[in-house]
């Protein structure tokens, strides 16, 4: 395998002082020896992507992003975030067809950037999937509590809100503590955890039915909503800039970075490679088709939502419920809330499923504790690791504030997506003749013998565009005396470094094999 001279620093040989990397040949061997059951077809994979994506983005985050940052121009924010995801999705498609194994971006980084970076990506994916589950569960809690109250079943405030209540007053964020726990959201995580233990194929059948249900509810909302749209609510399309990221062009990009969180789910399809019947064909198809479906649905629903009620009123946990109430259709309000409750469950399923499979792959490589790769003797699922992960996410749901969660998840997602796009460039140069059932379109050019594709380069650029407003906003918050987001991010990063330094690095299977080879040659 000949590597261009400009990329010689990325050798796959685990030399002293150089990050250990997996070879494509090793990936193929792992794919042949994988222990999970291959039972998923293209429809189930597409529904996994749609089910994991259509959820908190449209039911929760759209209203917040429109009210605080973009106004009606949130539609442009969806296009920008969708483009970032499209270029990344095409990159995922090529990598999934070339490396049909569990682990998603973690595995791809192991090939291109080495073990240390692979661990970092796996840790970011825990932030992306595991912690984003907490944000989705918080949205589930808001709709569930509202529905129960409509049915005459009041839920105590102390059991439906998190311990750390985060409120905005101008540019400053004030954190108040109390003894509240979001028991409703935490319970939803535990229910999904139980479903994951009893088998993926069976659970995805339920997921497919849920997807059709929640998309059907959104279709009804759109069909009825177009008759009560007030065009005046769409003007001005781009609200007057008020400084910082409040409206105007900066607000459009800030809103895009927020709703970028809403697109996380399509990546869950790539984590199912080891359980797909024909991964080289079906994984790329599931990724791209699910992303296109979700982007179209997001934009149509957002346009109707903003046309039904003033966008200034949408900074709530259940914006669709606000719009339906304004339409004076009580039966539709019930349908939307039920659709949101059931639909968000499917999102939780997809996200928790993806994280459990990434931890499974990391445990197989020795970077995580063996319990995360222990399979159930009957259901062939990583059941112990799923339980541990479910309990951890449930605790996060009960305590963490949703607004900080959204920003951190978007930041982790943008970083992981950028690494995926870079991996396409690496694999194309390291193994140009490897079989690929799907290749990124759009052409390429060479610089000093290095292949550079337009699609992965655009993916890296748009991921930077998504991450930049988050870093700037975090820096401005620190200057304003609000270091909470930055402290959480730094603490999370330090914990990840410590886990790899004191456990993963010593237990790495690749490191042990290399040590054994070195011992045998002496």
C-alpha positions in Angstrom: 0.0 0.0 0.0 1.8 3.1 -1.2 1.2 6.4 0.7 1.9 9.8 -1.0 5.0 11.4 0.4 3.0 14.3 1.8 1.1 11.9 4.0 4.1 9.7 5.1 3.7 11.1 8.7 0.4 9.1 8.9 2.0 5.6 8.7 -0.2 2.8 9.9 2.7 1.2 11.7 2.7 1.7 15.5 6.2 3.1 15.9 7.5 4.6 19.1 6.3 8.1 19.7 3.8 7.8 16.9 0.0 7.2 17.4 -1.0 3.6 16.7 -3.2 3.2 13.7 -5.4 0.4 12.3 -4.8 -0.8 8.8 -7.6 -1.3 6.3 -6.6 -5.0 6.2 -7.2 -5.2 9.9 -10.6 -3.5 9.5 -11.6 -6.1 6.9 -10.5 -8.9 9.3 -12.6 -7.4 12.1 -15.5 -7.1 9.8 -15.3 -10.9 9.0 -15.0 -11.8 12.7 -17.6 -9.4 14.2 -20.0 -11.0 16.7 -23.2 -9.0 16.2 -26.1 -10.4 14.3 -26.7 -9.1 10.7 -30.4 -8.5 10.5 -31.0 -5.0 9.3 -32.2 -4.1 5.8 -32.2 -0.7 3.9 -35.7 0.2 5.1 -34.9 -0.4 8.8 -31.6 1.5 8.4 -33.3 4.5 6.8 -36.0 4.5 9.5 -33.3 4.3 12.1 -31.8 7.5 10.6 -35.2 9.3 10.3 -36.3 8.1 13.7 -33.0 9.4 15.3 -33.1 12.7 13.6 -36.7 14.0 13.6 -37.2 14.8 17.2 -35.8 17.5 19.5 -34.7 19.6 16.5 -38.3 20.2 15.3 -40.1 19.7 18.6 -37.8 21.7 20.8 -34.8 23.5 19.3 -36.4 25.2 16.3 -38.5 27.5 18.5 -35.5 28.5 20.7 -33.2 29.2 17.7 -35.9 31.3 16.0 -36.8 33.3 19.0 -33.3 34.1 20.2 -31.2 34.2 17.1 -32.7 34.0 13.6 -36.4 34.7 13.5 -38.0 33.6 10.1 -34.5 33.3 8.6 -34.2 30.1 10.6 -35.0 28.5 7.2 -31.6 29.7 6.0 -30.1 28.2 9.1 -31.6 24.8 8.3 -30.1 25.0 4.8 -26.6 25.9 6.2 -26.8 23.1 8.8 -28.2 20.7 6.2 -25.3 21.4 3.8 -22.8 20.7 6.5 -24.5 17.4 7.2 -24.9 16.6 3.5 -21.2 16.8 2.7 -20.5 14.8 5.9 -23.2 12.3 5.1 -21.6 11.6 1.7 -18.2 11.2 3.4 -19.8 8.8 5.9 -21.3 6.9 3.0 -18.0 6.3 1.3 -16.3 5.2 4.6 -19.2 2.9 5.6 -19.0 1.2 2.2 -15.2 0.8 2.6 -15.1 -0.1 6.3 -18.4 -1.8 7.3 -17.7 -2.2 11.0 -19.1 -0.8 14.2 -17.7 2.4 15.7 -18.6 5.0 13.1 -16.3 8.1 13.3 -14.3 6.4 16.1 -13.2 3.5 13.8 -12.5 5.9 10.9 -10.3 8.1 13.1 -8.4 4.9 14.2 -7.5 4.4 10.6 -6.6 7.9 9.6 -5.4 9.7 12.8 -4.4 7.0 15.2 -5.4 5.6 18.6 -5.2 8.8 20.6 -7.4 10.7 18.2 -9.8 7.7 17.9 -10.2 7.8 21.7 -10.9 11.6 21.5 -13.5 11.0 18.8 -15.1 8.2 20.8 -15.2 10.6 23.8 -16.8 13.3 21.7 -19.3 10.8 20.4 -20.3 10.1 24.0 -21.0 13.8 24.3 -22.8 13.8 20.9 -25.0 10.7 21.5 -25.1 10.0 25.2 -25.5 13.6 26.4 -27.8 14.6 23.6 -30.1 11.9 24.8 -30.5 14.0 27.9 -31.5 17.0 25.8 -34.0 14.9 23.9 -35.4 13.4 27.1 -35.8 16.9 28.5 -38.0 17.7 25.4 -39.9 14.5 26.0 -40.5 15.5 29.6 -41.9 18.9 28.5 -44.4 17.4 26.1 -45.3 14.5 28.4 -46.0 16.8 31.4 -48.1 19.1 29.2 -50.1 16.1 27.9 -50.6 14.7 31.4 -51.8 18.1 32.6 -54.3 18.2 29.8 -55.6 14.8 31.0 -56.0 16.1 34.5 -52.9 14.4 35.9 -50.6 17.2 37.3 -46.9 16.4 37.6 -45.0 18.1 40.5 -42.6 20.7 39.3 -39.8 19.1 41.4 -40.2 15.9 39.3 -40.1 17.5 35.8 -37.3 20.0 35.9 -33.5 19.6 36.3 -31.5 20.4 39.4 -29.7 23.2 37.6 -32.2 25.7 36.2 -30.6 27.9 33.6 -32.3 31.2 32.8 -31.3 34.0 30.5 -31.5 37.6 31.4 -30.0 39.7 28.6 -26.5 38.4 27.8 -25.9 36.9 31.2 -26.8 33.4 32.4 -27.6 32.8 36.0 -27.5 29.3 37.5 -29.9 28.5 40.3 -29.8 25.2 42.2 -32.5 23.3 43.9 -33.6 19.8 44.6 -35.6 19.2 41.4 -34.9 16.2 39.2 -36.3 15.5 35.8 -37.8 12.1 36.8 -40.0 12.0 33.7 -37.1 12.4 31.3 -34.9 10.0 33.2 -37.7 7.3 33.1 -38.0 7.6 29.3 -34.2 6.8 29.1 -34.6 3.7 31.2 -37.6 2.4 29.2 -35.6 2.8 25.9 -32.6 1.0 27.6 -34.8 -2.0 28.4 -35.9 -2.1 24.7 -32.3 -2.1 23.5 -31.5 -5.1 25.6 -34.1 -7.3 24.0 -32.8 -7.1 20.5 -32.3 -4.6 17.8 -34.3 -6.1 14.9 -37.5 -6.4 17.1 -37.0 -2.9 18.5 -36.5 -1.4 15.0 -39.8 -2.8 13.9 -41.4 -0.7 16.6 -39.2 2.2 15.6 -40.4 2.0 12.0 -44.0 2.2 13.1 -43.2 5.1 15.3 -41.5 7.0 12.5 -44.5 6.7 10.2 -46.7 7.9 13.1 -44.7 11.0 14.0 -44.1 12.0 10.4 -47.8 11.5 9.8 -48.6 13.8 12.7 -46.3 16.5 11.3 -47.9 16.1 7.9 -51.3 16.8 9.5 -49.9 19.8 11.3 -48.5 21.2 8.0 -51.7 20.5 6.0 -53.9 22.3 8.6 -51.4 25.0 9.4 -51.0 26.3 5.9 -54.6 27.5 6.1 -54.0 29.8 9.1 -50.6 31.2 8.1 -50.1 34.9 8.6 -47.6 36.1 6.0 -46.8 39.1 8.2 -45.1 36.8 10.7 -42.5 36.1 8.1 -41.4 39.7 7.8 -38.9 41.0 8.2 -37.4 37.7 7.1 -34.0 38.6 8.6 -34.7 40.5 11.8 -32.6 43.7 12.5 -29.2 42.9 14.0 -29.1 43.7 17.7 -25.5 42.9 18.5 -23.6 39.7 19.4 -25.5 36.8 17.7 -28.9 38.4 18.1 -30.5 38.3 14.6 -29.0 39.5 11.4 -26.4 37.4 9.5 -24.6 36.4 12.7 -27.9 35.1 14.2 -28.5 32.9 11.1 -25.1 31.2 11.6 -25.6 30.9 15.4 -29.0 29.4 14.9 -27.5 26.9 12.4 -24.9 25.9 15.0 -27.8 25.2 17.4 -30.0 23.2 15.1 -26.9 21.3 13.9 -27.7 19.3 17.0 -30.9 18.3 15.4 -29.1 16.5 12.6 -27.0 14.2 14.8 -29.3 11.2 14.2 -28.4 10.4 10.6 -24.9 9.3 11.8 -26.6 6.6 13.9 -27.0 4.6 10.7 -23.2 4.3 10.3 -23.0 2.7 13.7 -25.2 -0.2 12.5 -22.7 -1.4 9.9 -21.9 -4.6 11.8 -25.6 -5.4 12.0 -26.6 -4.6 8.4 -27.3 -7.4 6.0 -25.4 -5.6 3.1 -23.5 -2.8 4.8 -21.5 -1.7 1.7 -24.7 -0.9 -0.2 -27.4 -0.2 2.5 -25.4 2.0 5.0 -24.7 4.8 2.4 -28.2 4.5 1.1 -29.7 4.8 4.6 -27.5 7.7 5.6 -28.2 9.9 2.5 -31.9 9.1 2.2 -32.6 9.7 5.8 -30.8 13.0 5.8 -32.7 14.3 2.7 -36.0 13.2 4.2 -35.3 14.9 7.5 -34.1 18.2 6.0 -37.2 18.5 3.8 -39.4 17.8 6.8 -37.6 20.3 9.1 -37.8 23.1 6.6 -41.5 22.6 5.8 -42.6 22.3 9.4 -40.4 25.3 10.5 -41.9 27.5 7.8 -45.5 26.6 8.9 -44.6 27.0 12.6 -43.2 30.5 12.1 -46.2 31.4 9.9 -48.8 30.3 12.5 -47.5 32.2 15.6 -45.0 35.1 16.0 -41.5 33.7 16.3 -40.9 35.9 19.4 -43.2 33.6 21.3 -41.4 30.3 20.5 -38.7 30.3 23.2 -40.5 27.4 25.0 -40.0 23.7 25.6 -42.9 22.8 23.3 -43.1 25.3 20.4 -45.4 23.0 18.2 -47.9 22.9 21.1 -47.9 26.7 21.2 -48.6 26.8 17.4 -51.4 24.2 17.6 -53.1 26.0 20.5 -53.1 29.2 18.3 -54.8 27.2 15.6 -57.7 26.4 18.0 -57.7 22.7 17.2 -57.9 20.9 20.5 -57.8 17.4 18.9 -54.7 18.4 16.9 -53.0 19.6 20.1 -53.5 16.1 21.5 -52.2 14.5 18.3 -49.1 16.7 18.2 -48.3 16.0 21.9 -48.7 12.3 21.5 -46.7 12.4 18.3 -43.9 14.3 20.1 -43.9 11.9 23.1 -43.8 8.8 21.0 -41.5 10.3 18.4 -38.9 11.5 20.9 -38.8 8.0 22.2 -37.6 6.8 18.8 -34.9 9.5 18.9 -33.8 8.3 22.3 -33.7 4.7 20.9 -31.5 5.7 17.9 -29.1 7.8 20.0 -28.7 5.3 22.8 -28.3 2.5 20.3 -25.5 4.3 18.5 -23.6 5.1 21.6 -23.8 1.5 22.9 -22.3 0.3 19.6 -19.5 2.8 19.7 -18.6 1.8 23.2 -18.9 -1.9 22.0 -16.3 -1.2 19.3 -14.0 0.7 21.8 -14.3 -2.2 24.3 -13.4 -4.7 21.6 -10.2 -2.6 21.0 -9.4 -2.6 24.7 -9.9 1.1 25.1 -13.0 0.7 27.2 -13.8 -1.7 30.0 -14.8 -5.3 28.8 -18.4 -5.0 30.2 -19.3 -2.8 27.2 -18.6 -5.6 24.8 -20.2 -8.4 26.8 -23.1 -9.9 24.7 -26.3 -11.3 26.0 -26.3 -15.1 25.4 -29.8 -15.0 23.9 -30.4 -11.5 22.4 -26.8 -11.0 21.2 -26.8 -7.4 22.4 -24.2 -5.6 24.5 -26.6 -5.7 27.4 -24.4 -4.8 30.4 -22.8 -1.8 28.7 -26.2 -0.7 27.5 -27.5 -0.8 31.1 -24.5 1.2 32.4 -24.9 3.7 29.6 -28.6 4.0 30.2 -28.3 4.7 33.9 -25.5 7.3 33.3 -27.6 9.1 30.7 -30.7 9.0 32.9 -28.7 10.7 35.7 -27.5 13.3 33.2 -31.1 13.9 32.1 -32.2 14.4 35.7 -29.6 17.1 36.4 -28.1 18.8 33.4 -29.6 22.0 31.8 -30.8 21.5 28.2 -29.4 24.8 26.7 -25.8 24.1 27.7 -26.3 20.5 26.5 -27.3 21.6 23.1 -24.2 23.8 22.6 -21.8 21.2 23.8 -23.4 18.5 21.7 -23.2 20.7 18.6 -19.5 21.4 19.3 -18.7 17.7 19.7 -20.7 16.8 16.6 -18.9 19.4 14.4 -15.5 18.1 15.5 -16.3 14.5 14.9 -17.9 15.2 11.5 -14.8 17.2 10.5 -12.6 14.2 11.3 -14.8 11.9 9.3 -14.4 14.2 6.2 -10.6 14.2 6.8 -10.6 10.4 7.0 -12.0 10.2 3.4 -9.0 12.1 2.2 -6.7 9.9 4.2 -8.2 6.6 3.0 -8.3 7.7 -0.7 -4.6 8.4 -0.5 -3.5 5.5 1.6 -5.6 2.9 -0.3 -6.8 4.3 -3.6 -7.7 0.9 -5.1 -9.8 -0.4 -2.2 -13.3 -1.6 -3.2 -16.0 1.1 -2.6 -19.6 0.5 -3.3 -20.1 4.2 -2.9 -17.8 7.1 -3.6 -18.2 10.8 -2.8 -19.2 12.7 -5.9 -18.1 16.2 -7.0 -14.6 15.6 -8.3 -11.1 16.1 -6.8 -7.7 17.7 -7.4 -4.2 16.8 -6.4 -1.6 18.8 -4.5 1.9 17.2 -4.4 0.4 13.9 -5.2 -2.3 14.1 -2.5 -5.9 13.5 -3.5 -8.2 16.2 -2.2 -11.9 15.8 -2.8 -14.2 18.8 -3.0 -17.0 17.1 -0.9 -14.8 16.2 2.1 -13.1 19.6 2.0 -16.5 21.4 1.9 -17.5 19.2 4.8 -14.5 20.2 6.9 -15.2 23.9 6.0 -18.9 23.8 7.0 -18.1 21.9 10.2 -15.8 24.8 11.1 -18.6 27.2 10.3 -20.8 25.3 12.7 -18.2 25.2 15.5 -17.0 28.8 15.2 -20.1 30.6 16.7 -20.1 28.2 19.6 -16.5 29.0 20.5 -17.1 32.7 20.1 -20.3 32.6 22.2 -18.5 30.6 24.9 -15.6 33.1 24.9 -18.1 36.0 25.1 -19.9 34.3 28.0 -16.6 34.0 29.9 -15.9 37.7 29.4 -19.4 38.4 30.7 -18.7 36.5 33.9 -20.4 33.2 32.9 -17.7 30.5 32.6 -20.1 27.5 33.1 -20.1 26.2 29.5 -16.3 26.5 29.2 -15.7 24.9 32.6 -18.0 22.0 31.6 -16.2 21.5 28.3 -12.7 21.6 29.8 -13.8 19.3 32.7 -15.2 16.9 30.2 -12.0 17.0 28.1 -9.8 16.4 31.1 -11.9 13.4 32.2 -11.5 11.9 28.7 -7.8 12.4 28.7 -7.5 10.8 32.2 -9.6 7.8 31.1 -7.3 7.2 28.1 -4.1 7.9 29.9 -4.7 5.6 32.9 -6.8 2.9 31.3 -7.2 2.9 27.5 -3.5 3.3 26.6 -2.5 0.4 28.9 -5.3 -2.0 27.8 -5.2 -1.2 24.0 -5.3 -4.5 22.1 -3.2 -2.9 19.3 -0.6 -1.9 21.8 -0.5 -5.4 23.4 -0.1 -7.0 19.9 2.7 -4.6 19.0 4.5 -5.4 22.3 4.2 -9.1 21.7 5.6 -8.7 18.2 8.5 -6.6 19.6 9.2 -9.2 22.2 9.2 -12.0 19.7 11.7 -10.3 17.5 14.2 -9.6 20.3 
